[in-house]
């Protein structure tokens, strides 16, 4: 069946409206084909798309490698931190006997008398398991022996830090009375925020020249 365009009544508004709608529909179909390229586009378009995807893939691979290195650094830092804590931070339940024994031995090796001590503990800001413990001790000995005591404390594997020393000479002889404050670090689950000071049992070591 052939459509005779000449027989159409173009002056009829309905016919004219249908023709306009048909033209608009055709124009929309052409625009959709151009915009979405349902047939895959040309070779140049495919090459451009491939290059863009390759660039995106390279950027993603680079970001993954960067994140992997960051994770490795975090793991290394965490492992080193754990090793540091294990080596230099003493367990709270044994800190008194361990550090007391260490200081008594150091005093003995240095040739000074080690007097009774008090221990006070302060939590480290930002941690609920770590604290700094301050040891107040009295010592008696010659200047040379006290110098050796300080040197041995500095070399102790227990991570002892001499915060201050106050020395006063005795009226006779070369013996000095020294008050020393030593800091060390402890770890424990659920440390108390404000513990009461402890008083350590007296311990003495024979002094040189006494």
Backbone bond lengths (Angstrom), bond angles and torsions (degrees), N, CA, C in turn:
res aa  C-N    CA-C-N  psi(-1)  N-CA   C-N-CA  omega(-1)  CA-C   N-CA-C  phi
1 X - - - 1.468 - - 1.507 109.09 -
2 X 1.333 116.68 125.36 1.451 121.60 -178.00 1.510 109.60 -99.56
3 X 1.360 112.31 140.69 1.457 118.52 179.55 1.509 108.54 -93.31
4 X 1.343 115.41 121.05 1.459 121.41 179.33 1.516 108.97 -92.82
5 X 1.381 115.05 101.51 1.469 119.61 -178.16 1.523 111.42 -64.10
6 X 1.343 115.78 -28.24 1.468 118.49 -177.66 1.513 111.68 -69.16
7 X 1.363 113.72 -25.27 1.464 116.58 -178.13 1.514 113.55 -80.93
8 X 1.381 116.68 -10.85 1.462 119.65 -179.69 1.504 110.30 -69.69
9 X 1.269 114.00 144.47 1.458 119.85 179.53 1.527 108.64 -91.67
10 X 1.365 116.78 87.38 1.475 121.20 -173.86 1.512 112.08 -66.84
11 X 1.286 115.22 -20.46 1.452 116.14 179.56 1.517 112.14 -80.49
12 X 1.303 116.17 -10.22 1.469 119.64 177.06 1.529 108.52 -72.66
13 X 1.338 118.13 123.28 1.482 120.26 -177.93 1.514 113.15 -56.94
14 X 1.303 118.25 -33.67 1.458 120.28 -178.32 1.519 111.12 -67.55
15 X 1.350 114.25 -41.02 1.459 118.42 178.79 1.519 110.77 -65.14
16 X 1.321 116.97 -44.42 1.468 121.18 179.63 1.529 111.22 -61.94
17 X 1.359 116.58 -41.16 1.474 120.03 -179.95 1.515 111.20 -64.38
18 X 1.354 116.86 -40.72 1.458 120.22 178.68 1.526 111.07 -64.04
19 X 1.307 117.02 -36.96 1.463 120.87 178.80 1.527 110.93 -65.93
20 X 1.336 115.94 -42.43 1.480 120.27 178.85 1.518 110.37 -63.05
21 X 1.348 116.46 -44.59 1.465 119.89 178.99 1.520 111.83 -61.95
22 X 1.323 116.87 -38.21 1.466 119.98 178.46 1.520 111.76 -64.34
23 X 1.349 115.87 -41.33 1.470 119.78 178.53 1.530 110.89 -64.18
24 X 1.327 117.02 -42.85 1.464 120.98 179.05 1.529 111.50 -63.05
25 X 1.348 116.61 -41.93 1.457 120.46 178.19 1.522 111.59 -61.17
26 X 1.331 116.16 -42.51 1.460 120.66 178.31 1.522 111.21 -63.62
27 X 1.331 116.17 -41.57 1.468 120.19 179.18 1.530 110.91 -62.99
28 X 1.339 117.06 -40.71 1.474 120.84 178.46 1.526 111.73 -63.99
29 X 1.327 116.69 -39.81 1.458 120.20 178.54 1.529 111.32 -64.31
30 X 1.324 116.88 -40.41 1.466 120.81 177.96 1.526 110.87 -64.06
31 X 1.336 116.36 -43.39 1.475 120.60 179.76 1.527 110.97 -63.31
32 X 1.332 116.96 -39.88 1.468 120.49 179.61 1.524 111.16 -64.95
33 X 1.308 117.08 -40.59 1.468 120.84 178.52 1.515 110.37 -62.58
34 X 1.351 116.33 -43.01 1.469 120.36 -179.83 1.526 110.88 -65.98
35 X 1.336 117.88 -41.29 1.469 121.66 -174.89 1.520 112.26 -73.46
36 X 1.300 119.26 -45.31 1.465 122.35 -172.33 1.531 114.17 -98.63
37 X 1.273 117.94 -9.91 1.460 122.74 177.38 1.532 112.15 44.96
38 X 1.297 118.04 61.95 1.462 119.90 -176.22 1.526 113.53 -65.99
39 X 1.304 117.44 -15.03 1.458 119.98 -177.98 1.523 112.40 -99.61
40 X 1.393 116.46 13.14 1.460 120.02 172.89 1.502 114.82 93.37
41 X 1.264 122.90 -8.71 1.445 123.80 179.09 1.508 112.11 71.47
42 X 1.334 114.10 -176.63 1.437 119.12 -179.35 1.513 112.62 -86.60
43 X 1.327 115.69 179.27 1.468 120.66 -179.35 1.515 111.51 -64.58
44 X 1.330 117.17 -38.06 1.473 120.36 178.73 1.524 111.15 -63.38
45 X 1.331 116.37 -41.28 1.470 119.83 178.42 1.525 110.88 -62.81
46 X 1.316 117.40 -42.23 1.458 120.80 -179.92 1.529 111.25 -64.85
47 X 1.337 116.54 -39.23 1.463 119.71 178.30 1.529 110.74 -64.98
48 X 1.336 115.77 -41.85 1.472 118.76 178.27 1.527 111.10 -63.09
49 X 1.320 117.07 -42.81 1.470 120.69 178.66 1.531 110.81 -62.53
50 X 1.340 116.21 -41.14 1.463 120.04 179.42 1.531 110.79 -63.48
51 X 1.335 116.70 -43.07 1.465 120.30 179.84 1.525 111.59 -63.05
52 X 1.335 115.30 -41.04 1.470 118.97 178.87 1.519 110.75 -63.11
53 X 1.334 117.07 -44.16 1.464 120.97 179.31 1.524 111.84 -64.45
54 X 1.338 116.83 -39.10 1.457 119.98 178.08 1.524 111.31 -64.39
55 X 1.327 117.11 -39.87 1.467 120.71 177.53 1.532 111.04 -64.28
56 X 1.326 116.08 -42.99 1.456 119.68 177.82 1.524 111.59 -62.92
57 X 1.334 116.43 -41.58 1.463 120.60 178.56 1.525 110.96 -62.83
58 X 1.336 116.91 -43.01 1.470 120.50 179.31 1.526 110.88 -62.79
59 X 1.332 117.18 -40.00 1.463 120.45 178.56 1.524 111.15 -65.14
60 X 1.335 116.46 -41.72 1.463 120.12 178.31 1.522 111.54 -64.55
61 X 1.331 117.07 -42.22 1.466 120.55 178.27 1.523 110.99 -63.05
62 X 1.317 117.15 -39.38 1.459 121.71 178.27 1.523 110.96 -64.70
63 X 1.332 116.63 -41.12 1.468 120.60 179.11 1.522 110.78 -67.10
64 X 1.339 116.86 -39.92 1.467 120.19 177.87 1.519 111.14 -62.18
65 X 1.352 117.00 -43.69 1.468 120.77 178.68 1.529 110.74 -63.03
66 X 1.330 116.69 -39.51 1.468 120.79 178.78 1.518 110.72 -64.86
67 X 1.324 116.70 -43.78 1.469 120.15 179.18 1.529 111.14 -66.00
68 X 1.328 117.05 -35.56 1.462 120.73 178.81 1.520 110.67 -64.13
69 X 1.343 117.27 -42.86 1.462 120.95 177.82 1.528 110.95 -64.71
70 X 1.331 115.99 -37.69 1.458 119.81 178.71 1.524 110.88 -64.23
71 X 1.317 116.68 -43.08 1.470 121.01 177.86 1.523 110.68 -61.74
72 X 1.340 116.31 -41.83 1.465 120.01 178.73 1.521 111.33 -62.57
73 X 1.335 117.53 -40.41 1.460 121.07 178.66 1.529 110.81 -65.59
74 X 1.324 116.50 -40.33 1.465 120.08 178.60 1.524 110.64 -63.78
75 X 1.329 116.49 -43.53 1.467 120.39 178.77 1.519 111.22 -63.84
76 X 1.333 116.74 -40.64 1.466 120.39 178.18 1.520 111.17 -63.80
77 X 1.326 116.12 -44.70 1.467 120.02 178.93 1.523 111.15 -63.01
78 X 1.320 116.51 -39.65 1.461 120.06 179.22 1.526 110.90 -65.77
79 X 1.334 116.50 -42.31 1.458 119.87 179.10 1.522 111.09 -64.71
80 X 1.330 116.99 -43.57 1.459 120.22 178.83 1.522 111.23 -65.50
81 X 1.325 116.71 -36.96 1.464 120.14 177.30 1.519 111.71 -64.28
82 X 1.330 116.41 -42.18 1.466 119.98 177.94 1.528 111.09 -63.63
83 X 1.341 116.14 -40.19 1.461 119.64 178.67 1.532 111.08 -65.40
84 X 1.333 116.25 -39.19 1.468 120.58 178.44 1.525 110.59 -63.22
85 X 1.333 116.45 -45.48 1.466 120.09 179.97 1.526 110.83 -63.90
86 X 1.330 116.27 -41.88 1.466 119.53 -179.15 1.522 111.43 -64.95
87 X 1.330 116.51 -33.57 1.468 120.41 -175.61 1.529 112.23 -83.15
88 X 1.337 117.82 -40.27 1.455 120.60 -168.78 1.521 114.71 -110.61
89 X 1.324 119.06 -14.13 1.464 121.25 179.45 1.527 108.74 -104.21
90 X 1.326 116.16 125.72 1.458 121.74 -176.30 1.524 109.98 -91.79
91 X 1.328 116.72 143.88 1.456 120.83 176.63 1.535 109.84 -62.90
92 X 1.321 115.68 136.54 1.463 120.65 -175.76 1.531 112.17 -60.24
93 X 1.302 117.65 -35.06 1.455 120.47 -175.54 1.530 112.82 -69.46
94 X 1.335 117.68 -19.72 1.470 119.97 -179.49 1.529 112.27 -120.82
95 X 1.344 117.05 6.17 1.454 118.71 -172.47 1.524 111.99 -64.63
96 X 1.346 117.10 -39.11 1.468 118.76 -177.18 1.515 111.28 -62.86
97 X 1.326 116.54 -50.30 1.463 119.34 -178.48 1.521 111.56 -68.60
98 X 1.334 116.84 -38.87 1.466 119.83 -176.81 1.525 111.28 -68.48
99 X 1.332 117.18 -52.51 1.460 120.56 -178.11 1.516 110.88 -68.73
100 X 1.351 116.65 -38.90 1.461 119.92 177.12 1.532 110.35 -59.48
101 X 1.330 116.27 -46.11 1.453 119.71 178.38 1.516 112.27 -62.41
102 X 1.353 116.84 -38.56 1.461 120.80 178.58 1.524 111.19 -63.54
103 X 1.328 117.10 -45.96 1.462 120.58 -178.54 1.531 111.67 -68.17
104 X 1.321 116.70 -38.13 1.469 120.01 177.38 1.518 110.20 -62.05
105 X 1.336 116.83 -42.42 1.465 120.08 -179.98 1.528 110.87 -66.78
106 X 1.346 115.83 -40.74 1.468 119.46 178.16 1.528 110.20 -62.12
107 X 1.338 116.41 -43.55 1.462 120.32 179.04 1.525 110.80 -61.76
108 X 1.315 115.96 -40.53 1.471 120.25 179.14 1.523 110.63 -64.06
109 X 1.339 116.61 -44.80 1.464 120.65 179.70 1.528 111.51 -64.94
110 X 1.343 116.24 -33.41 1.459 119.86 -179.60 1.518 112.82 -81.14
111 X 1.342 117.29 -19.54 1.452 121.23 -179.73 1.511 113.70 83.91
112 X 1.339 117.79 36.63 1.465 121.44 177.27 1.522 109.52 -121.79
113 X 1.330 115.64 164.90 1.458 122.21 176.08 1.525 108.77 -93.55
114 X 1.306 115.42 130.55 1.471 121.47 -176.76 1.520 108.53 -106.16
115 X 1.317 117.54 119.38 1.462 123.95 -174.72 1.540 110.94 -90.75
116 X 1.357 116.60 169.03 1.476 119.87 176.96 1.531 111.91 -54.87
117 X 1.330 116.16 152.20 1.453 121.75 -175.83 1.522 111.56 -128.80
118 X 1.333 115.47 160.28 1.469 122.19 170.08 1.525 108.00 -119.01
119 X 1.332 114.97 151.47 1.458 121.55 -177.18 1.529 109.16 -125.90
120 X 1.317 116.72 129.42 1.462 121.35 174.83 1.523 108.92 -126.17
121 X 1.323 115.25 147.26 1.460 120.80 -173.54 1.514 110.62 -125.22
122 X 1.329 116.92 135.49 1.454 122.87 176.86 1.528 108.74 -130.17
123 X 1.337 117.50 131.11 1.474 119.20 179.28 1.520 111.32 -67.08
124 X 1.313 116.15 148.97 1.457 122.11 175.10 1.521 108.59 -84.07
125 X 1.317 116.16 128.31 1.461 120.79 -176.35 1.527 110.92 -59.21
126 X 1.323 114.96 132.67 1.458 121.02 179.05 1.517 114.59 91.98
127 X 1.350 117.22 -1.26 1.463 120.20 179.77 1.519 109.03 -135.55
128 X 1.339 116.22 141.21 1.461 120.82 176.39 1.525 111.36 -105.92
129 X 1.340 117.16 8.37 1.460 120.51 179.71 1.526 113.03 -124.23
130 X 1.328 118.73 -7.56 1.455 122.15 -177.46 1.521 110.21 -118.96
131 X 1.326 116.17 145.37 1.457 121.14 -179.71 1.518 109.97 -149.80
132 X 1.333 115.20 158.91 1.456 120.87 173.54 1.523 108.49 -104.74
133 X 1.314 116.60 131.45 1.450 121.85 179.53 1.520 109.04 -110.82
134 X 1.322 116.26 130.21 1.457 122.42 179.89 1.521 109.68 -106.17
135 X 1.322 115.46 128.91 1.462 122.55 -178.05 1.529 107.99 -109.43
136 X 1.323 117.06 122.29 1.458 122.08 175.14 1.522 108.30 -104.38
137 X 1.323 116.57 118.41 1.461 120.96 -174.51 1.522 110.08 -131.74
138 X 1.327 114.72 155.50 1.455 121.57 173.78 1.514 109.94 -113.19
139 X 1.326 117.39 137.73 1.462 122.25 -179.03 1.520 109.54 -132.79
140 X 1.320 115.47 153.76 1.457 122.52 174.28 1.515 109.05 -133.83
141 X 1.313 115.75 134.71 1.449 119.40 178.08 1.501 111.48 172.96
142 X 1.309 115.93 176.23 1.455 120.44 177.38 1.523 110.01 -73.87
143 X 1.315 115.97 167.77 1.460 120.78 179.03 1.535 110.28 -61.12
144 X 1.331 115.81 -41.59 1.466 119.51 -179.39 1.526 111.03 -65.10
145 X 1.339 116.38 -41.58 1.460 119.70 179.95 1.524 111.01 -66.80
146 X 1.325 117.22 -40.07 1.462 120.51 178.93 1.530 111.23 -66.94
147 X 1.325 116.59 -36.31 1.465 119.92 176.36 1.527 110.36 -63.19
148 X 1.326 116.71 -40.25 1.464 120.78 177.63 1.522 110.39 -66.27
149 X 1.334 116.38 -38.70 1.470 120.86 177.67 1.528 110.37 -59.29
150 X 1.336 116.64 -46.47 1.470 121.03 179.81 1.523 110.23 -61.88
151 X 1.315 117.50 -41.95 1.458 122.02 -179.39 1.528 111.41 -64.30
152 X 1.337 117.04 -41.13 1.465 120.58 179.49 1.528 111.67 -69.51
153 X 1.326 116.97 -37.84 1.472 119.79 176.30 1.521 110.11 -62.35
154 X 1.325 116.43 -41.51 1.463 121.00 -179.12 1.526 111.17 -63.24
155 X 1.333 117.83 -31.41 1.460 121.71 -178.71 1.526 113.20 -92.37
156 X 1.334 117.63 1.60 1.454 120.35 -176.36 1.531 111.56 -65.18
157 X 1.326 118.53 137.29 1.470 121.06 176.54 1.521 112.47 -72.42
158 X 1.328 117.52 -5.30 1.463 120.83 -179.01 1.524 113.01 -82.91
159 X 1.314 117.88 3.20 1.464 121.52 179.17 1.529 110.83 59.30
160 X 1.342 115.20 57.90 1.455 122.44 177.45 1.525 108.99 -95.99
161 X 1.327 116.14 136.25 1.462 121.88 -178.95 1.518 108.69 -122.63
162 X 1.326 117.46 120.52 1.463 121.15 176.04 1.526 108.02 -79.17
163 X 1.328 115.74 112.23 1.465 120.74 -178.29 1.528 111.23 -81.92
164 X 1.334 117.15 -40.48 1.467 119.76 -179.83 1.522 109.88 -159.82
165 X 1.334 115.02 157.74 1.458 122.63 175.00 1.522 108.37 -141.08
166 X 1.334 115.40 134.94 1.467 121.37 176.72 1.520 107.16 -124.71
167 X 1.336 116.55 118.10 1.463 121.62 -175.52 1.521 110.07 -112.35
168 X 1.331 115.12 142.74 1.465 121.91 176.35 1.523 108.09 -139.50
169 X 1.345 118.06 126.28 1.470 119.58 -179.04 1.521 111.42 -74.23
170 X 1.320 115.95 147.45 1.461 120.41 173.03 1.526 109.27 -75.44
171 X 1.330 115.55 163.00 1.462 119.37 -176.70 1.521 111.76 -67.22
172 X 1.314 116.84 -28.52 1.456 120.42 179.98 1.510 110.09 -125.94
173 X 1.316 115.37 148.42 1.454 119.89 175.67 1.510 113.34 79.18
174 X 1.320 116.33 -171.97 1.457 124.13 -177.88 1.530 112.57 -106.29
175 X 1.297 117.03 15.16 1.467 121.38 -177.98 1.526 109.91 -82.77
176 X 1.322 115.54 137.66 1.459 122.77 177.79 1.517 109.54 -110.92
177 X 1.322 115.30 140.75 1.463 121.92 169.32 1.529 107.48 -96.07
178 X 1.320 116.89 123.69 1.465 120.98 -174.22 1.523 109.86 -126.57
179 X 1.325 114.75 133.23 1.463 121.15 169.84 1.522 107.26 -104.80
180 X 1.313 116.47 121.03 1.461 121.11 -175.55 1.523 109.59 -120.22
181 X 1.312 114.91 141.68 1.469 121.51 177.14 1.525 107.55 -116.59
182 X 1.323 115.75 120.23 1.462 122.07 -177.00 1.520 109.41 -119.25
183 X 1.327 115.72 134.22 1.473 121.28 177.43 1.523 109.87 -105.11
184 X 1.326 115.25 141.86 1.457 121.84 172.32 1.523 107.80 -142.50
185 X 1.313 117.35 175.51 1.463 120.78 -173.54 1.526 110.14 -127.63
186 X 1.326 115.18 140.93 1.459 121.46 -176.03 1.519 109.45 -128.56
187 X 1.323 115.02 159.54 1.463 121.28 177.43 1.521 109.05 -135.04
188 X 1.313 114.98 143.86 1.462 121.14 179.95 1.516 108.25 -168.95
189 X 1.322 116.40 150.04 1.454 120.92 174.62 1.517 109.25 -76.37
190 X 1.357 116.33 124.05 1.457 120.41 175.99 1.518 113.06 69.07
191 X 1.332 117.01 56.71 1.453 120.15 177.80 1.518 110.79 -65.23
192 X 1.306 116.52 143.53 1.456 120.48 174.27 1.514 109.21 -69.07
193 X 1.327 116.65 144.54 1.458 120.67 -175.42 1.517 112.51 -74.78
194 X 1.319 118.68 -36.24 1.459 121.41 -177.36 1.519 109.99 -139.62
195 X 1.309 118.45 73.47 1.452 120.68 -178.45 1.515 111.58 -72.01
196 X 1.332 115.17 152.92 1.451 120.41 177.41 1.529 109.61 -75.33
197 X 1.350 117.74 146.99 1.461 120.30 178.25 1.519 111.08 -60.94
198 X 1.329 116.16 143.79 1.450 122.56 175.99 1.525 109.11 -99.80
199 X 1.318 114.90 150.60 1.462 120.57 174.39 1.508 107.36 -114.14
200 X 1.323 116.23 117.65 1.448 120.08 -178.34 1.518 110.71 -79.34
201 X 1.313 115.40 152.96 1.454 119.88 179.06 1.518 110.16 -68.33
202 X 1.319 118.48 145.70 1.458 120.89 -178.94 1.517 111.04 -59.32
203 X 1.303 114.25 141.94 1.460 120.96 176.86 1.512 107.57 -144.88
204 X 1.300 117.35 132.70 1.468 120.39 -177.29 1.492 109.90 -130.22
205 X 1.326 114.22 148.18 1.449 121.33 174.64 1.501 107.99 -125.11
206 X 1.322 118.98 144.09 1.451 120.46 -179.10 1.524 111.18 -60.51
207 X 1.325 118.20 134.06 1.450 122.80 -177.42 1.522 110.82 -99.87
208 X 1.314 115.20 148.84 1.446 120.28 179.10 1.524 108.56 -76.94
209 X 1.275 117.90 130.00 1.447 122.32 176.94 1.483 114.31 83.35
210 X 1.377 120.40 5.88 1.446 122.82 -179.33 1.511 109.11 -87.55
